[in-house]
Amino acid sequence: MVISSLALHHLRTDEDKKNFYSKIYKALSPGGIFYNADVVLASSSHLQDAYTKKWKEFMCKSMSKQEIEEKWIPKYKEEDRPAMLMDQLAWLGKIGFVYTDVVWKFYNFAVYGGARSDT
């Protein structure tokens, strides 16, 4: 089993993510499973705007809008490189993962993964 949490969205490019998923697949025994809990992008700009709005609303519970806009949003744009959830599921399938699925999702956060085939 391989589990990752809030890490892989820091990989710079989609190719970096695909390569890492491939390494995970190769490291698993047949039937082994991989799940990732991470930040993801929506499949459309409209949904992504809604995700960002919800995230900012959540952060406003513990900090000012000014701090969010001047510190946390720039830090996010500098450090984070999330990819679309649906693209990531497709990459997993192309690599060879089976039973890929989303276990949990709340706006821009998701838990998803799959299993290495038994053969």
N, C-alpha and C positions, 0 to 999 in steps of 0.2 A: 504494500500500500504506500502511496505517496500522497501527502496532503500539503497544500500550500495555502497561505493566508496573507492577503494584502502585501504581496511581494512582486508577482509577475507583471503587474501593470507598470513597474519601473523599467522593464526591459524596453530599450529605445525604439525598436522597429517591429513591425509585424513579422519580418523574417526571423528576428531574434526570438520572438515568442514561438513561432513554428519550430525552430531548431530546438528550443528548450523542451517543448512538448514531445518532440521526437526522442530526445534523450530520456525523458521520463518514461515514455513507452518502452524503450529498449531496456531500461533498468527494471521494469516490472517482470515478474514471472508470469507465465500464462495464467489468465484469470485474475491477475492483480488489478487493483483499482487505483484511480487517481481522481482526486477532487480538489478544486481550487475555489477558495472564497476570496473574491477580489472586486475591485472597481471595474465597471464595464461601461461601454458607451451604448447608447440606444441605436436603433436602426434608422432613425430619421432625426433631422434637426429639431423638428417640433417636439418629439419625445425627449431629446437631449435637453432642450430648454426647460421642459417640465422637471426633469431630473435635477438640473442645476438649481432651479428655483426651490425645490424641496430640500436639497442639501443646504442651501443658504438659510432657509427657514429653521432647519434643525440647529445649525451653528448659532443662529441669533438667540437661541435659548441660553447660551453660555458666554457670548461675546458680542461686542458692538458690530453694527454693519460696517463701520469704518475699518475696524480690525479685519473683518472678513475680506473686504474689497482691497485693502492696502497690504495685507500680509498673506492671508491664506489662499486667495485666488491666484495671486502671482506665483506663490510657492507651488501650488498645484500645477499651473501651466509650465513651470520650470522643471519640475521633477517627475510628473506623472505622464504616462503614455498609454492609457487604457485603449483597448480595441473593442469593436462591436461584439457583443455576446454571440450573436448568430454567426458571425465570421469565425469566432473561436470554436464553436461547436462543429462547424464545417471542417476546420483544420484538424480537429481531433479525429473526426471520421476519416478524413483523407490519410492521416498518419496510420490508421488501423484500429483506433479505439472503437469498441462496440458498446451498445447500451448507453450512448451519450445522452445526457439529460440535464435539465436544470432542476436542482433539488429545492432551491429557495431563491427568491428574488424580491428585492425591495428597491425600486427606482434604480439607481446606478450601482447597487451592490448585488452580487449574485454568488451562489454556490453551484458549481457545475462540474461535470467530469464524465468519466466513463471507465471502461475496463479493457484490459488487453485481451484479445481473443484467446480462446483456450488452445488454439493450434499454433 
